[in-house]
Amino acid sequence: MKEESFVKNKKIVIIGGSSGIGFEIAKTALQKEAEVIIASRSLNKLKAAQQQLGNVTYEQLDIEDEQAVKDFFQKIGEFDHLAVSAAKTGGGKFLETDTHEAKQLFDNKFWGQFYAAKYGTPHIRKDGSIVLFSGVVAFKHMIGASVLGALNAAIANLGQTLALELAPIRVNVISPGIIDTPARASMNESERASYYQSVASSLPVNRVGLAEDVAKSALYAMENEFVTGTVLHVDGGHHLI
Ligand SMILES: NC(=O)c1ccc[n+]([C@@H]2O[C@H](COP(=O)([O-])OP(=O)(O)OC[C@H]3O[C@@H](n4cnc5c(N)ncnc54)[C@H](OP(=O)(O)O)[C@@H]3O)[C@@H](O)[C@H]2O)c1
C-alpha cells in the first residue's frame, strides 16, 4: 500500500538541493509528489541535479548574499516548506584557526540560514515549515571542531527560538552525524573509507549515515504538524558516545 503523502502538491524550496542531503530531500519530496525548487551557487551542479531528479526547477543562489536571498524569495512567491542544507565545511585546531576563514564559515552556514529564514518566512504559508541544519559537533565536542561546533550550536538555538517567534510556521533543526555525501569529496577515497570505518565502529548503529537517512527526517519534520522546535539527531547515536 502506498504511504500517504502530506506534502503532495506542496511547494518545497531546498537551498543546497544540488548535492548530498539536500539532493536526497528533493528526491524524496518528488517521490511524495511535491513541487520542488532547488537552489545553490553552481549552475553545473544544479543542471546535473535536475537531470537526475527530473521534474524540479532550479535557481542559482549564493546564500551568503543577503540581497540575493531576498530577491530569490520574491521571485519564488508563496510556498510551503523550506529546507536549508547549503553549507561548506572546515575545521582545525583552535589556535591554528585563521580568523578570516572562521568568519567565512559563519557567513556561509549561520548567516546563510539566518537570511533564508528571515526572507523566506513572509512567503511561507501558515501551515508550512522551515528545516534548518545544525550538526553533531554542536552536541559532541570534538577537537578541531571549535568553529563548526559553535556555529552549529548557534543554529540549533536559533531554530528553537524561531519555532516560538514564527509560529504558526513550524521550525525544526536537523543535526546530522557523519553522513557519506560529496561534502568530503576533497578527501581521497582510501582516506575517506578509513575515516568512515573508524567512525562507524564507534557508533551504536555500526555505520555512518546516508543522505537518505537524513532526507527521511527532513520530510518527517515537514509532514508532522505537531512537530516544532525540535532538534532531530540523525547521527546513529553519535552525540551520546
Ligand atoms: N555530511 C556530513 O557528514 C554532515 C555532518 C554534519 C552536518 N552536516 C550538514 O548537513 C548539511 C548538508 O550537508 P551535505 O553533506 O549534504 O553537503 P554537500 O553535499 O556538500 O552539499 C552542500 C550544498 O550546499 C550548496 N552550497 C554551499 N555553499 C552555498 C552557498 N553559499 N549558497 C548556496 N548554496 C551553497 C552546495 O552547492 P554549490 O556548491 O552549488 O553552492 C551543495 O548543494 C550542511 O548543513 C552540513 O553542514 C553534514
Ligand as a Chemical Component Dictionary entry (heavy atoms), coordinates in Angstrom:
data_LIG
# 
_chem_comp.id                   LIG 
_chem_comp.type                 NON-POLYMER 
_chem_comp.pdbx_formal_charge   0 
_chem_comp.three_letter_code    LIG 
# 
loop_
_chem_comp_atom.comp_id 
_chem_comp_atom.atom_id 
_chem_comp_atom.alt_atom_id 
_chem_comp_atom.type_symbol 
_chem_comp_atom.charge 
_chem_comp_atom.model_Cartn_x 
_chem_comp_atom.model_Cartn_y 
_chem_comp_atom.model_Cartn_z 
_chem_comp_atom.pdbx_ordinal 
LIG N1  N1  N 0  27.814 15.262 5.514  1  
LIG C1  C1  C 0  28.035 15.263 6.817  2  
LIG O1  O1  O 0  28.747 14.394 7.369  3  
LIG C2  C2  C 0  27.406 16.318 7.701  4  
LIG C3  C3  C 0  27.654 16.266 9.080  5  
LIG C4  C4  C 0  27.082 17.225 9.908  6  
LIG C5  C5  C 0  26.302 18.242 9.355  7  
LIG N2  N2  N 1  26.097 18.258 8.008  8  
LIG C6  C6  C 0  25.296 19.364 7.487  9  
LIG O2  O2  O 0  24.281 18.897 6.607  10 
LIG C7  C7  C 0  24.033 19.888 5.606  11 
LIG C8  C8  C 0  24.152 19.275 4.227  12 
LIG O3  O3  O 0  25.465 18.765 4.043  13 
LIG P1  P1  P 0  25.870 17.818 2.804  14 
LIG O4  O4  O 0  26.759 16.781 3.337  15 
LIG O5  O5  O -1 24.659 17.449 2.027  16 
LIG O6  O6  O 0  26.769 18.831 1.938  17 
LIG P2  P2  P 0  27.128 18.847 0.376  18 
LIG O7  O7  O 0  26.887 17.524 -0.270 19 
LIG O8  O8  O 0  28.482 19.453 0.277  20 
LIG O9  O9  O 0  26.064 19.884 -0.226 21 
LIG C9  C9  C 0  26.108 21.226 0.147  22 
LIG C10 C10 C 0  25.188 22.018 -0.770 23 
LIG O10 O10 O 0  25.242 23.380 -0.360 24 
LIG C11 C11 C 0  25.429 24.206 -1.514 25 
LIG N3  N3  N 0  26.089 25.428 -1.072 26 
LIG C12 C12 C 0  27.280 25.578 -0.438 27 
LIG N4  N4  N 0  27.547 26.878 -0.211 28 
LIG C13 C13 C 0  26.478 27.569 -0.715 29 
LIG C14 C14 C 0  26.150 28.946 -0.810 30 
LIG N5  N5  N 0  26.988 29.899 -0.354 31 
LIG N6  N6  N 0  24.983 29.301 -1.380 32 
LIG C15 C15 C 0  24.122 28.377 -1.855 33 
LIG N7  N7  N 0  24.386 27.049 -1.809 34 
LIG C16 C16 C 0  25.553 26.660 -1.256 35 
LIG C17 C17 C 0  26.241 23.333 -2.472 36 
LIG O11 O11 O 0  26.092 23.668 -3.840 37 
LIG P3  P3  P 0  27.009 24.780 -4.588 38 
LIG O12 O12 O 0  28.431 24.370 -4.409 39 
LIG O13 O13 O 0  26.497 24.715 -5.994 40 
LIG O14 O14 O 0  26.689 26.084 -3.974 41 
LIG C18 C18 C 0  25.557 21.980 -2.228 42 
LIG O15 O15 O 0  24.363 21.901 -2.992 43 
LIG C19 C19 C 0  25.028 21.026 5.888  44 
LIG O16 O16 O 0  24.437 21.978 6.725  45 
LIG C20 C20 C 0  26.140 20.314 6.643  46 
LIG O17 O17 O 0  26.910 21.177 7.461  47 
LIG C21 C21 C 0  26.621 17.342 7.161  48 
# 
loop_
_chem_comp_bond.comp_id 
_chem_comp_bond.atom_id_1 
_chem_comp_bond.atom_id_2 
_chem_comp_bond.value_order 
_chem_comp_bond.pdbx_ordinal 
LIG N1  C1  SING 1  
LIG C1  O1  DOUB 2  
LIG C1  C2  SING 3  
LIG C2  C3  SING 4  
LIG C2  C21 DOUB 5  
LIG C3  C4  DOUB 6  
LIG C4  C5  SING 7  
LIG C5  N2  DOUB 8  
LIG N2  C6  SING 9  
LIG N2  C21 SING 10 
LIG C6  O2  SING 11 
LIG C6  C20 SING 12 
LIG O2  C7  SING 13 
LIG C7  C8  SING 14 
LIG C7  C19 SING 15 
LIG C8  O3  SING 16 
LIG O3  P1  SING 17 
LIG P1  O4  DOUB 18 
LIG P1  O5  SING 19 
LIG P1  O6  SING 20 
LIG O6  P2  SING 21 
LIG P2  O7  DOUB 22 
LIG P2  O8  SING 23 
LIG P2  O9  SING 24 
LIG O9  C9  SING 25 
LIG C9  C10 SING 26 
LIG C10 O10 SING 27 
LIG C10 C18 SING 28 
LIG O10 C11 SING 29 
LIG C11 N3  SING 30 
LIG C11 C17 SING 31 
LIG N3  C12 SING 32 
LIG N3  C16 SING 33 
LIG C12 N4  DOUB 34 
LIG N4  C13 SING 35 
LIG C13 C14 SING 36 
LIG C13 C16 DOUB 37 
LIG C14 N5  SING 38 
LIG C14 N6  DOUB 39 
LIG N6  C15 SING 40 
LIG C15 N7  DOUB 41 
LIG N7  C16 SING 42 
LIG C17 O11 SING 43 
LIG C17 C18 SING 44 
LIG O11 P3  SING 45 
LIG P3  O12 DOUB 46 
LIG P3  O13 SING 47 
LIG P3  O14 SING 48 
LIG C18 O15 SING 49 
LIG C19 O16 SING 50 
LIG C19 C20 SING 51 
LIG C20 O17 SING 52 
# 
